[in-house]
Amino acid sequence: MTDEHDHDTGHDHDETAADPRPRVRAIQSLLVEKGIVSTDAIDEAIAAYERDIGPQNGARVVARAWTDPAFEERLLEDAPAAIDEFDFDVGVQHIDVKKNTADVHNAVVCTLCSCYPWSLLGLPPTWYKTPSYRSRMVREPRAVLGEFGLELDDGIDVDVWDSSSEIRYMVLPRRPEGTDGYDEDELADLVTRDSMIGVERLDAPGTTDAGPAADGGYADPVNAFADLLGVDAEPTFSAPWQARAFGVTVALYDEGDGFDWSAFQRRLIEAVEATPADAYATDDDRDREADAAATERIYYDQWHTALERLLVSHAVLEPDSIDARAAAVLRRFGSLPDREPRRDGRLASLVAASRLVQTDRNRVFAARSVARRKSMPPPGFEPSVHMS
């Protein structure tokens, strides 16, 4: 499939482009009508990531590695094969695990957008998706880690692994001292999401005031970086339309219709690059909770923009049909409650640019082959590492 055939037609996008919610609803209803995806599949995808898929999966893998040297060796040599020994209802293709040692500390970032080991850690935290983290972690990792409260000795090398649509990374943290005699379940309870991203080092049990919470964070967050961004108590989705945009995309992939995740990823990167840096900036008098909400809104607006462009550019949906259905949603519901801030014009123009395209639909939606929930990227990428 050739994925670079967009041309701007000059067609003015209607008022629904300013607010992603009616367009998200429109895309879902059109895909359901065409039989391409089902409402149940969308609901299942949303529920899975809200309830079932999260840091606990990664924590189980870490605990097994701490207690079984043979498993650890398999994990570091071929992570997908080793993780497949668990009964996770997710795929784990194209993931690499990096082990922290006394001399090397690993951390994970995605400089292009927010690629992340979803199947093991759940949805990425808000701070992971911010331009500040994505850009600064590769340039000044020690400074960023310090803002998370993690101070490393000068003799410890810091390796920063840049995730992509082709490869995801997870950190195998060092086992805390004082855990001799702990079984796998007890050890898994000590593992946090942030330690598997590499922005936290696990302390011996009982040495910190705030213990790990069930969501992989801390009940009383103390790291300055996340607190500055106001993300100390994140819901999985901060608005229903965000869950819908996410669920439609994941359901398309999960249902085995040949959805090309790499093509979607390219669209997402374009949407991220089209978002001006000042879109994330907020006035000094705005509270941190509003900052975090803005980051989530922008992220899922980019997600929706990427999906709409992909569907239109490969003739899965017609742009006029999306426009008409979105307008109908507005007529039916009137002014939707809790209206989101208007979309930046550059995101809207990306959607408009998909209206005159050359298509090869078969490469996006091929013959159906049902599979269990899959991790999302295709193979073929050499790992990249930034060292400091």
ChimeraX attribute file (.defattr): number of C-alpha atoms within 10 A of each C-alpha:
attribute: neighborCount
match mode: 1-to-1
recipient: residues
	/A:1	12
	/A:2	10
	/A:3	16
	/A:4	13
	/A:5	13
	/A:6	19
	/A:7	15
	/A:8	14
	/A:9	12
	/A:10	11
	/A:11	11
	/A:12	10
	/A:13	15
	/A:14	13
	/A:15	11
	/A:16	21
	/A:17	23
	/A:18	18
	/A:19	18
	/A:20	26
	/A:21	24
	/A:22	23
	/A:23	26
	/A:24	24
	/A:25	18
	/A:26	21
	/A:27	24
	/A:28	22
	/A:29	18
	/A:30	18
	/A:31	18
	/A:32	16
	/A:33	12
	/A:34	11
	/A:35	10
	/A:36	16
	/A:37	23
	/A:38	19
	/A:39	17
	/A:40	11
	/A:41	17
	/A:42	25
	/A:43	15
	/A:44	15
	/A:45	23
	/A:46	23
	/A:47	14
	/A:48	17
	/A:49	20
	/A:50	16
	/A:51	10
	/A:52	15
	/A:53	21
	/A:54	23
	/A:55	25
	/A:56	21
	/A:57	22
	/A:58	26
	/A:59	26
	/A:60	21
	/A:61	23
	/A:62	25
	/A:63	24
	/A:64	21
	/A:65	21
	/A:66	20
	/A:67	17
	/A:68	11
	/A:69	11
	/A:70	10
	/A:71	18
	/A:72	22
	/A:73	13
	/A:74	15
	/A:75	23
	/A:76	16
	/A:77	14
	/A:78	15
	/A:79	23
	/A:80	18
	/A:81	13
	/A:82	18
	/A:83	23
	/A:84	14
	/A:85	10
	/A:86	12
	/A:87	8
	/A:88	16
	/A:89	14
	/A:90	20
	/A:91	18
	/A:92	24
	/A:93	22
	/A:94	21
	/A:95	22
	/A:96	22
	/A:97	20
	/A:98	23
	/A:99	17
	/A:100	20
	/A:101	14
	/A:102	9
	/A:103	11
	/A:104	14
	/A:105	22
	/A:106	26
	/A:107	28
	/A:108	26
	/A:109	27
	/A:110	23
	/A:111	22
	/A:112	21
	/A:113	25
	/A:114	24
	/A:115	25
	/A:116	29
	/A:117	27
	/A:118	22
	/A:119	25
	/A:120	26
	/A:121	25
	/A:122	23
	/A:123	19
	/A:124	17
	/A:125	22
	/A:126	23
	/A:127	21
	/A:128	20
	/A:129	22
	/A:130	21
	/A:131	18
	/A:132	15
	/A:133	20
	/A:134	20
	/A:135	15
	/A:136	15
	/A:137	23
	/A:138	23
	/A:139	15
	/A:140	13
	/A:141	21
	/A:142	21
	/A:143	15
	/A:144	20
	/A:145	21
	/A:146	16
	/A:147	18
	/A:148	19
	/A:149	16
	/A:150	16
	/A:151	14
	/A:152	16
	/A:153	9
	/A:154	9
	/A:155	9
	/A:156	13
	/A:157	17
	/A:158	21
	/A:159	20
	/A:160	23
	/A:161	27
	/A:162	23
	/A:163	25
	/A:164	22
	/A:165	24
	/A:166	20
	/A:167	23
	/A:168	26
	/A:169	27
	/A:170	28
	/A:171	24
	/A:172	29
	/A:173	25
	/A:174	18
	/A:175	22
	/A:176	16
	/A:177	10
	/A:178	11
	/A:179	13
	/A:180	10
	/A:181	9
	/A:182	12
	/A:183	13
	/A:184	18
	/A:185	12
	/A:186	13
	/A:187	22
	/A:188	21
	/A:189	17
	/A:190	22
	/A:191	30
	/A:192	27
	/A:193	29
	/A:194	21
	/A:195	22
	/A:196	31
	/A:197	23
	/A:198	26
	/A:199	23
	/A:200	20
	/A:201	21
	/A:202	19
	/A:203	16
	/A:204	13
	/A:205	13
	/A:206	9
	/A:207	9
	/A:208	10
	/A:209	10
	/A:210	13
	/A:211	19
	/A:212	19
	/A:213	16
	/A:214	15
	/A:215	18
	/A:216	21
	/A:217	21
	/A:218	19
	/A:219	15
	/A:220	13
	/A:221	17
	/A:222	15
	/A:223	18
	/A:224	15
	/A:225	18
	/A:226	20
	/A:227	17
	/A:228	16
	/A:229	20
	/A:230	19
	/A:231	20
	/A:232	22
	/A:233	15
	/A:234	16
	/A:235	12
	/A:236	18
	/A:237	19
	/A:238	14
	/A:239	16
	/A:240	10
	/A:241	20
	/A:242	23
	/A:243	21
	/A:244	23
	/A:245	27
	/A:246	21
	/A:247	23
	/A:248	27
	/A:249	22
	/A:250	22
	/A:251	24
	/A:252	22
	/A:253	23
	/A:254	24
	/A:255	21
	/A:256	19
	/A:257	20
	/A:258	17
	/A:259	24
	/A:260	19
	/A:261	20
	/A:262	17
	/A:263	20
	/A:264	23
	/A:265	23
	/A:266	18
	/A:267	24
	/A:268	26
	/A:269	18
	/A:270	18
	/A:271	25
	/A:272	23
	/A:273	15
	/A:274	17
	/A:275	18
	/A:276	12
	/A:277	12
	/A:278	7
	/A:279	12
	/A:280	15
	/A:281	11
	/A:282	13
	/A:283	7
	/A:284	7
	/A:285	6
	/A:286	9
	/A:287	13
	/A:288	18
	/A:289	16
	/A:290	14
	/A:291	20
	/A:292	22
	/A:293	19
	/A:294	19
	/A:295	20
	/A:296	22
	/A:297	21
	/A:298	23
	/A:299	22
	/A:300	21
	/A:301	26
	/A:302	27
	/A:303	22
	/A:304	29
	/A:305	26
	/A:306	25
	/A:307	24
	/A:308	27
	/A:309	24
	/A:310	24
	/A:311	20
	/A:312	24
	/A:313	27
	/A:314	23
	/A:315	20
	/A:316	20
	/A:317	18
	/A:318	15
	/A:319	21
	/A:320	12
	/A:321	13
	/A:322	23
	/A:323	20
	/A:324	15
	/A:325	20
	/A:326	25
	/A:327	18
	/A:328	14
	/A:329	19
	/A:330	17
	/A:331	11
	/A:332	10
	/A:333	10
	/A:334	10
	/A:335	10
	/A:336	14
	/A:337	7
	/A:338	7
	/A:339	10
	/A:340	14
	/A:341	12
	/A:342	11
	/A:343	19
	/A:344	17
	/A:345	12
	/A:346	14
	/A:347	24
	/A:348	23
	/A:349	18
	/A:350	21
	/A:351	24
	/A:352	24
	/A:353	19
	/A:354	23
	/A:355	21
	/A:356	18
	/A:357	18
	/A:358	16
	/A:359	19
	/A:360	15
	/A:361	16
	/A:362	15
	/A:363	16
	/A:364	23
	/A:365	19
	/A:366	13
	/A:367	12
	/A:368	12
	/A:369	10
	/A:370	11
	/A:371	12
	/A:372	12
	/A:373	20
	/A:374	18
	/A:375	22
	/A:376	26
	/A:377	22
	/A:378	14
	/A:379	12
	/A:380	9
	/A:381	11
	/A:382	8
	/A:383	14
	/A:384	12
	/A:385	15
	/A:386	14
	/A:387	14
	/A:388	13
